[in-house]
Amino acid sequence: MLNISRIKGKKICMIIGDPVEHSLSPKMHNTAYSFLGIDDEYFFISSNVKSESLKNTIEALKVLNIRGITCTIPHKQNVIKYLDELDDIAKKIGAVNTIINENGILRGYNTDWLGVKIPLEKLVDVKSKKVALIGASGAGQAVAYAIKKMGGELFIFNRTYEKAEKMAKKFNCEAYDIKSYEKIKKCDIIINSTSVGMGKMEGQSPIPLDIINKDHIVFDIVYKPKETELIKRALEVGAKVIYGYEMLLYQGIAQFELYTKCKAPEKIMLEILL
Ligand code: ATR
């Protein structure tokens, strides 16, 4: 239960999604506020919002002058129609994970793509690398944008081919059925953007594990569990890996800076996630 005295007079930021209970964002942001000594000014909460309540929730948050809204599954695309303004990158990606309320005007942003770009560029020069994106999810749109922006050669693989095809047209790349394993194997970087590996699908992999070899870079955007089957296999064969928590961290840092206009304390935020 929320203790009202803790939020009185503060700028509230809130994550909305369904499910949202597992989210590490409140802890990550609140700890960062405390570390910077701005916890008397900001407070971060979470709320489970079903799709049918999204419109009313957004209207209410606007009236209540909530400072920032973090959107997660399944609202990243549907929320756009309720916003007043859209940042150019969010428009290109077609999904919003961050909303800023400036005096009742709601503006949508996407920081997910930075959560892809920053950990990748720490590890490899993506330019001209072949990148297999598994899944045509909302988060996958941000991955595709980041890869194209970094000059990678993108290939999209999805269980429902038509979705991959639609997305490939948007990002000017090739689409394949997820079962095109030989094609995936020939790529340099393999990125899972499906929900396979988390929740009810924990312990599963979206692709056969034996196609992973030591020359691959494997990036799984699933962050719970930390070591998905895909990541475990990549580590076993000596491939380089990027964990889902790294994406969560860097999208969160960009979001924190939009909400507070303060430089985010990266080390503290990482400690919380780990
Ligand atoms: P969101 O936009 O909220 O991230 P989504 O659009 O439902 O989620 O996308 C989930 C992704 O996981 C999709 O690419 C989905 O494939 P389909 O487009 O064929 O549905 C993928 N996915 C989910 N379960 C899967 C499974 N068991 N095997 C392979 N892909 C799966």
Residues whose N, C-alpha, C, O or C-beta is under 5 A from the ligand:
A	BS01	ATR	I73 P74 G135 A136 S137 G138 A139 N158 R159 T160 K163 S193 T194 S195 V196 P206
